[in-house]
Amino acid sequence: MEKQEKLLLRGTEVAEALNISRALAYRWMAAGILPVVRMPRGRAVRVPQQALMRWIETHTAGAVEGANPPEPKQRQQTRHLTDETRERVPDGGLR
């Protein structure tokens, strides 16, 4: 049997499609950033699959053509306090 494509997506499915966290997907849905449909007689909220595709096209226009990937940020070196440096820093270096 052929698997039918879903017309309405749950927050977790939106998160997977956009490669973002589930929490962020639900925040965007609640804030109106993503197009949503509220289901009658319930709290369920869904994102229409076609509307999500249009949203992606709109928000990524020009992002693919001629785009240069951003330079990776340099990670700051983390300083680890040893017992010796803790003794020299007031309050054990816990600032």
N, C-alpha and C positions, 0 to 999 in steps of 0.2 A: 504494500500500500504506500502511496506517495505521501510524503510529509508536506502538509500545507503550511505555507508561510503565514506567520501571525500578523494580523492587522493592527492589533493593539499590544504594546509592549509594557511589561512591568518595569519597575525601577531597576531591578537587578539585571534585566535584559538590556535596558538602556545603558547601564554602567558597563556591561560587557561590550556592547557595540561601540561605545566611545572610549573604552579603555580607561575609565575613571573609577573611583571608589563608589560603592553603593550609596554611601552617605552623601557624597557630592551630587550624585544623580538625583536623589530625593530632594536635596536642598534646591537644586536648579528647577526641579518640577514645582516645588512649593513656592519659589520666588517668581515663577512665570518666565524664567529664562528659556525653558524648553516648552514646546506646545503640549498641552495636556487635555485629556477628556475626563470629566468626572462621571463615574458610573452612577446611574439612577439608584436611589434608595440605599446608598452605602457610602462608605468613605474611600472606596477604591478609586485610584487615579491611574490612568494609563496614558502612554504616549503613542499617538498614531504613527505607525511605521513609516508611511509616506511623508508625514510632516517632519519626522526626525531626519529622513533623507534630505528633504529640502533645507532643513535647519543646518545640517552638516555642509551642504553645498554653499549656502549663504555665508556661513561663518568660516569657511576655509577658502573662499574665493581669492585667488592670487597666491595662496599659501604654497601651492605646489609648483606653479610655473615660475622658474627663475629664482626660487627660494634658496638661500644659503642657510645651511643648518647653523644654529647659534653656537658660538664658541663655548666649550665646556668651562664651567666655573672652577676655579682653583679651590680646593678644599682647604679650609684653615687648619693648620696643624694644632691638634689638641695637646695641651700641656697636662701631663699627668703629675700630680704631686706625689713625691716620695715622702717617706717618713722624715728624711733629712730636711726637705724644703718646708714641710708642714711645721717643723719646729721653728723655722725662721720667719714664718708668716703668722701674724697675730690671728687669733680665732681659728687656728688650724687651716687657714686658707679657704674657709668655707664662706666666701662672699659672693 
